[in-house]
């Protein structure tokens, strides 16, 4: 029996936007980096890779600023993974709630983000 290897890539984006009159106006997005997994990952695995001393992922950590929110997605196939924020003393990783999904939708208008009205 042949072993099946799962290849997963989680891209981390900084999305700049304006919030005015209960609407999100997309400005630009920057891909911070990509995490590679050969298995089904969880939030602890994401944190371990970002905070590791592995040179492959150190540049992601170096690009991230404290207390800023970054958005994590799998691009192929499309899947919203969640949000991440580095805070002093801890790392906050959570699912993308509706407001976060609206921001992601503004940056990726052709993708399904499971928001109201979509």
N, C-alpha and C positions, 0 to 999 in steps of 0.2 A: 504494500500500500504506500503510495507516494504522499509525503507530507506537504500540506498546503501552507505556504508562507503568506501571511497577511501583511501587505504594505500599506501603511497609513501615513499621511503627511498632514500635520497641523500647521497652518500658516497663521502668523500673528501679525495683525495690522494695527497701525495707529490711524484712526479716522478723525479728521478734523471737520467740524461742522459748526453751524450756528443754529441756535434755538431761538425762534421768534414767533410769537402769536400761536403757540402750541404746534408749530411745524418745525421740522428739521430741514436745514438747508446744507447740503453736502458741499464741502470746500475741496478737500483732497484726501487721499489715502496713501500711506507709505507701508510697504511690506517690511516688517522688522526682521523677519526670518522664518525658517521652516524647521519644525521638529519632525524627525523621522522615527517611526515605530514599526517593528516587525511583529507586533502583537496588538490585541485589543488593549488600549491604554485607559487610564483613568486620570483624574485631576492630580493625584499624588505623583504619577509618572511624569506629567507635564512639569510640575514644580521641580522634581528631581533633576530633570534635564536642564531646565533654565538656570537653576542654582548650582549646577555641577561645575567642576573645574575642567570639563571636557572642552578643548579648544574649538571643537565643532559648534558648540552652542554658546560659548563665552561671548561672542559678538552680539547675540540676542540680548543677553543680560546687560551688556555695556550700552546698548542703544535705548534700553528702557529707563524711564525716569520714575522716581518715587511718586506715589499717589496719583499717577496717571492711569487711565483705563485703556486697555488694549483689547482687541477683539480677535477671537480665535475661530477659524473656520477650516473645514476640510474642503478643498476645492474640487476634488475629483474622487468620488461623486460628492456633490455639494451637500454640506452639513454644517450647521452652526454648532460649534463646540461650546463656546461660552465666552466669558470675559476674565481678564486677569489684571491685577494691579499689585505692584510691589510696594509694600508699606514698611515703615521702619519697624523691624522686629518680626514681621510675618508677611506672608504672601496671600492675597485674596484671590481665589478662583471660584467662579460660580457659573451657573447656567445663565444664558442670555435671556433676561426678562423682556417684556414687550417693548419698553423704551429702548433697550439695547438692540433689539431686533429691528426697530424702526431706523436706528442709526446705521446698522449693517445694510439694510435695504437701500438706504440712500447711497451707499458706496457701491452696492452691487444690485442695480435696479432690475436686472434680468433674471435674478435668482429668486427662488421661493424662500421666504423668511418666516412664514407662518405668523403673519401679523393680521390684525383686524382689517377687513376691507380688501384682502388680497385674494 
